[in-house]
Amino acid sequence: MKRTGVADLPLHGGRVPQWLAERMARLGTAITETVVQDYGASAFLSRLSDPFWFQALGAVMGMDWHSSGITTSVMGALKRGLAPRADELGIYICGGRGRFSRNTPQELRALAAARGFDGEALVRTSRLTARIDNNAIADGFQIYLHSFVVTSAGEWAVVQQGLNDRSGMARRYHWHSASVRDFVAEPHTGIVGENQGVIMNLVDAQARPAQAALLDITREKPETTLNVGP
């Protein structure tokens, strides 16, 4: 298994200045255009789902400090910059940080209606990725940023980030549809982060007995529901 999929970053406050936000949007759009034209939209998603490439992209775009803000600024800049050229490049970005993350379902449904996708399938995938990283992997990080990227061919990638108030750290999670075979059996391309002791990973390949036990509990007690996020 390749060691890509998660990055840990210190939580920092503040805002990106307007001049830098505009520069990042222009430069991020140009980089995306180059990758798509030379290698294709699928190759861009593959790179976006690599936390090391993503970190390098942020540095090139202007966020050259080690901070949780790189995720917010890069995905925000790409969403703003690519929106006017989404049909041309075949790259669509939905969601975002905080309240914008909650807009993901309606944005995906609107995109599906315009492009002929299965909107409900995309919404289900979006929710599954958020719930798995938020609940099935009990690592102490609460998701607050969710960006869902779709190509005109229906391929998708997810970049989302959680925070841990106690440690003062953020953790970024990356997904790519090309690497997902089963949402409940090691769906990530990998998980790498600072060692914080033993955690519960209910989507590990060795967690089948635990998954079966949880399903048995819900069958025995129909009134009981699992908390899998909003």
Legacy VTK file of the C-alpha trace (Angstrom):
# vtk DataFile Version 3.0
C-alpha trace
ASCII
DATASET POLYDATA
POINTS 230 float
0.000 0.000 0.000
1.417 3.381 -0.967
1.928 5.770 1.899
-0.269 8.536 0.553
-3.642 9.737 1.703
-3.317 11.827 4.873
-1.295 14.852 5.990
-1.060 16.393 9.477
-0.725 20.176 9.782
-0.692 22.699 12.663
-3.875 24.743 13.085
-3.342 28.425 12.326
-5.830 31.280 12.322
-5.990 34.342 10.083
-6.937 34.926 6.466
-5.109 34.874 3.156
-4.719 38.469 1.881
-6.819 39.327 -1.164
-3.848 39.835 -3.462
-2.523 36.371 -2.634
-5.957 34.745 -2.988
-6.290 36.223 -6.486
-2.767 35.126 -7.420
-3.439 31.600 -6.169
-6.644 31.368 -8.201
-4.890 32.447 -11.413
-1.833 30.255 -10.902
-3.844 27.229 -9.729
-6.039 27.486 -12.828
-2.986 27.666 -15.104
-1.375 24.630 -13.439
-4.619 22.642 -13.689
-4.990 23.568 -17.346
-1.434 22.391 -18.095
-1.902 19.053 -16.320
-5.283 18.414 -17.969
-4.057 19.314 -21.454
-0.849 17.272 -21.179
-2.047 14.277 -19.150
-5.841 14.418 -18.863
-8.380 15.179 -16.134
-7.909 11.765 -14.506
-4.203 12.473 -14.018
-5.083 15.756 -12.307
-7.347 13.935 -9.830
-4.614 11.378 -9.213
-2.195 14.167 -8.325
-4.775 15.996 -6.214
-5.303 12.826 -4.164
-1.584 12.624 -3.324
-0.958 14.642 -0.111
2.675 15.305 -1.042
1.828 16.629 -4.509
-1.000 18.675 -2.977
1.407 20.207 -0.458
3.842 21.067 -3.243
1.017 22.590 -5.298
0.097 24.842 -2.393
3.700 25.996 -2.017
3.983 26.785 -5.728
0.688 28.684 -5.618
1.984 30.851 -2.765
1.016 29.104 0.495
4.597 28.163 1.335
4.144 27.765 5.109
3.302 24.600 7.018
-0.265 25.309 8.062
-3.797 23.944 8.059
-4.668 26.965 5.913
-3.014 25.444 2.868
-5.973 23.103 2.361
-8.588 25.837 2.634
-6.694 28.314 0.459
-5.735 25.845 -2.280
-9.196 24.300 -2.664
-10.875 27.704 -2.411
-8.565 29.161 -5.059
-9.090 26.199 -7.388
-12.861 26.380 -7.000
-12.913 30.112 -7.809
-10.408 29.892 -10.624
-11.788 26.802 -12.357
-15.496 27.678 -12.135
-15.574 29.873 -15.295
-13.674 27.184 -17.264
-15.182 24.066 -15.721
-16.955 22.916 -18.897
-13.850 23.543 -20.999
-11.473 21.656 -18.700
-13.974 19.070 -17.492
-13.159 19.715 -13.806
-15.895 20.679 -11.322
-15.316 21.477 -7.638
-18.137 21.400 -5.078
-18.196 22.069 -1.340
-15.628 23.885 0.754
-15.089 24.899 4.345
-17.692 25.154 7.115
-21.103 26.142 5.787
-19.877 25.713 2.211
-19.213 22.033 2.917
-22.903 21.655 3.722
-23.754 22.978 0.245
-22.040 19.990 -1.391
-25.206 17.874 -1.935
-27.154 20.607 -3.720
-24.106 21.597 -5.761
-23.611 17.976 -6.838
-27.284 17.592 -7.740
-27.199 20.787 -9.819
-24.033 19.610 -11.570
-25.571 16.191 -12.202
-28.665 17.749 -13.750
-26.525 19.855 -16.066
-24.045 17.122 -17.038
-26.197 13.989 -16.941
-24.549 12.369 -13.902
-26.288 10.265 -11.262
-26.642 13.031 -8.688
-27.831 10.848 -5.837
-24.903 8.465 -6.309
-22.459 11.387 -6.103
-24.201 12.743 -2.987
-24.049 9.297 -1.369
-20.331 9.052 -2.150
-19.709 12.521 -0.745
-21.466 11.641 2.501
-19.742 8.272 2.777
-16.243 9.743 2.496
-17.048 12.359 5.137
-18.630 9.857 7.515
-15.844 7.329 7.169
-13.119 9.864 7.967
-15.260 11.475 10.667
-16.546 8.355 12.428
-15.196 5.049 11.152
-11.632 6.231 11.738
-11.693 7.278 15.386
-8.530 9.389 15.367
-9.907 12.431 17.202
-10.292 14.707 14.159
-13.626 16.339 13.300
-14.213 17.116 9.613
-14.833 20.807 8.887
-13.753 21.084 5.237
-15.072 18.877 2.426
-14.238 19.463 -1.250
-15.628 17.079 -3.870
-14.003 17.215 -7.324
-15.709 15.613 -10.342
-14.562 15.250 -13.948
-16.817 15.329 -17.004
-16.334 11.539 -17.183
-17.779 11.082 -13.686
-14.467 10.312 -11.965
-14.124 11.925 -8.534
-11.662 12.897 -5.836
-12.207 14.195 -2.318
-9.988 16.494 -0.270
-11.250 17.030 3.267
-9.774 18.188 6.532
-10.539 17.613 10.202
-9.373 19.400 13.327
-8.343 18.245 16.768
-8.759 21.044 19.319
-6.833 19.157 21.965
-3.655 18.705 19.921
-3.988 21.922 17.917
-3.532 19.964 14.693
-5.461 19.496 11.471
-5.495 16.321 9.400
-6.126 16.247 5.668
-7.644 13.185 3.996
-7.415 12.383 0.276
-9.610 10.086 -1.801
-9.617 9.069 -5.482
-12.347 6.965 -7.061
-9.759 5.025 -9.087
-8.338 3.636 -5.823
-11.624 2.801 -4.079
-12.816 -0.783 -4.436
-14.806 -1.092 -1.197
-15.806 1.792 1.090
-15.569 -0.406 4.181
-12.294 -2.203 3.400
-9.272 0.105 3.187
-10.826 2.674 0.816
-7.945 5.173 1.157
-4.782 4.953 -0.860
-3.127 5.041 2.575
-3.115 6.807 5.935
-0.020 8.532 7.269
0.167 10.853 10.259
1.854 11.580 13.543
1.713 8.629 15.953
-0.966 9.468 18.529
-1.319 5.993 20.000
-3.807 3.262 19.185
-6.874 4.368 17.200
-9.987 2.497 16.088
-10.114 2.035 12.316
-13.372 0.325 11.369
-12.504 0.311 7.660
-9.257 -1.596 8.100
-9.191 -4.929 6.257
-8.812 -6.702 9.624
-11.889 -4.997 11.096
-14.460 -7.310 9.490
-15.341 -9.008 12.816
-15.993 -5.600 14.406
-18.133 -4.530 11.432
-20.154 -7.749 11.683
-20.610 -7.290 15.440
-21.906 -3.739 14.946
-24.362 -4.936 12.313
-25.574 -7.700 14.649
-26.188 -5.140 17.386
-28.303 -2.969 15.079
-30.316 -6.008 13.943
-31.021 -7.042 17.540
-31.977 -3.504 18.528
-33.793 -1.917 15.570
-34.361 1.277 17.511
-30.591 1.802 17.815
-28.864 3.789 15.057
-25.180 4.344 14.492
-23.965 7.928 14.606
-22.283 8.367 11.247
-22.213 12.143 10.988
-24.643 14.744 9.697
LINES 1 231
230 0 1 2 3 4 5 6 7 8 9 10 11 12 13 14 15 16 17 18 19 20 21 22 23 24 25 26 27 28 29 30 31 32 33 34 35 36 37 38 39 40 41 42 43 44 45 46 47 48 49 50 51 52 53 54 55 56 57 58 59 60 61 62 63 64 65 66 67 68 69 70 71 72 73 74 75 76 77 78 79 80 81 82 83 84 85 86 87 88 89 90 91 92 93 94 95 96 97 98 99 100 101 102 103 104 105 106 107 108 109 110 111 112 113 114 115 116 117 118 119 120 121 122 123 124 125 126 127 128 129 130 131 132 133 134 135 136 137 138 139 140 141 142 143 144 145 146 147 148 149 150 151 152 153 154 155 156 157 158 159 160 161 162 163 164 165 166 167 168 169 170 171 172 173 174 175 176 177 178 179 180 181 182 183 184 185 186 187 188 189 190 191 192 193 194 195 196 197 198 199 200 201 202 203 204 205 206 207 208 209 210 211 212 213 214 215 216 217 218 219 220 221 222 223 224 225 226 227 228 229
